[in-house]
């Protein structure tokens, strides 16, 4: 797996969620993702950056353009130093939320993307990585 | 942001509210305020919420739309959501968002036809 390009968007205020969406829309379009695939990636980016802002107050979204042989993909990594998630398995289950939201942030993003990894724990902050590969 | 504005216009008995392609949270919040204000200041049957330009409907946006429709309902008006693109409909469904019981229409024309009527806005069949 090679990294072709990378960048980041700092999430410090509510308006940065929209900034993150725009950065990822540009990236997905540039990588040749179709309209629906782009909408999926951008929506996942929106949910995950909103989680960062809502639960941790601040954090960062790092993006990478990937190639794996013939495949092109996008990887988004969201990192914060917030309170962390006590039970990651529970958090990606349908309908689970402690933030007064709709509980669809993590499970929703997981459905929209091809791969998701979460590294978190109480007092350890949270790192969520998602990937989407372009269908040919 | 200048290009992120919500347009609210009155067409006869209906308010037509058009959302920009990718509204930030402040713009989405303004939807609720501007819509309810416009409902209060105009004697209309309800509103058509035009989402045809919208490129993404995340959980926050969807919740605000559903809540706004509910609030308009409490005020005595009707809301019809119109023009959602296939990509947005697919993505919103996969994400798991719903718009409650809000009525929807394929196009603005159909939505305008539906206001004040039950059913799905198809023209009534001629009686034999």
Interface residues (C-beta under 8 A of the other chain):
Chain A: X14 X15 X17 X18 X21 X22 X25 X35 X36 X38 X39 X40 X42 X43 X46 X47 X50 X94 X101 X102 X104 X105 X107 X108 X109 X111 X112
Chain B: X22 X23 X24 X25 X26 X55 X56 X57 X58 X59 X60 X63 X85 X86 X87 X88 X90 X91 X92 X94 X95 X96 X97
